[in-house]
Amino acid sequence: MEDTGYAFDDLKKFDDLKEMGYPSELIEALLRITKRDGEFQQEFAKQAGRHPVA
């Protein structure tokens, strides 16, 4: 999600994806692979690795 118009803090845009018909599991995976401001790379990698789709 980096370098796009979507950011973790803008959950409304993720709701837009749900309204467009994207499955909840995919949206959850996108949330897991979206690096948050101030998040260390190691924390980000752990978060992403905890989801089977991400």
Secondary structure as a PSIPRED ss2 file (coil, helix, strand):
# PSIPRED VFORMAT (PSIPRED V4.0)

   1 M C   1.000  0.000  0.000
   2 E C   1.000  0.000  0.000
   3 D C   1.000  0.000  0.000
   4 T C   1.000  0.000  0.000
   5 G C   1.000  0.000  0.000
   6 Y C   1.000  0.000  0.000
   7 A C   1.000  0.000  0.000
   8 F C   1.000  0.000  0.000
   9 D C   1.000  0.000  0.000
  10 D C   1.000  0.000  0.000
  11 L H   0.000  1.000  0.000
  12 K H   0.000  1.000  0.000
  13 K H   0.000  1.000  0.000
  14 F H   0.000  1.000  0.000
  15 D H   0.000  1.000  0.000
  16 D H   0.000  1.000  0.000
  17 L H   0.000  1.000  0.000
  18 K H   0.000  1.000  0.000
  19 E H   0.000  1.000  0.000
  20 M C   1.000  0.000  0.000
  21 G C   1.000  0.000  0.000
  22 Y C   1.000  0.000  0.000
  23 P C   1.000  0.000  0.000
  24 S H   0.000  1.000  0.000
  25 E H   0.000  1.000  0.000
  26 L H   0.000  1.000  0.000
  27 I H   0.000  1.000  0.000
  28 E H   0.000  1.000  0.000
  29 A H   0.000  1.000  0.000
  30 L H   0.000  1.000  0.000
  31 L H   0.000  1.000  0.000
  32 R H   0.000  1.000  0.000
  33 I C   1.000  0.000  0.000
  34 T C   1.000  0.000  0.000
  35 K C   1.000  0.000  0.000
  36 R C   1.000  0.000  0.000
  37 D C   1.000  0.000  0.000
  38 G C   1.000  0.000  0.000
  39 E C   1.000  0.000  0.000
  40 F C   1.000  0.000  0.000
  41 Q H   0.000  1.000  0.000
  42 Q H   0.000  1.000  0.000
  43 E H   0.000  1.000  0.000
  44 F H   0.000  1.000  0.000
  45 A H   0.000  1.000  0.000
  46 K H   0.000  1.000  0.000
  47 Q H   0.000  1.000  0.000
  48 A H   0.000  1.000  0.000
  49 G H   0.000  1.000  0.000
  50 R C   1.000  0.000  0.000
  51 H C   1.000  0.000  0.000
  52 P C   1.000  0.000  0.000
  53 V C   1.000  0.000  0.000
  54 A C   1.000  0.000  0.000
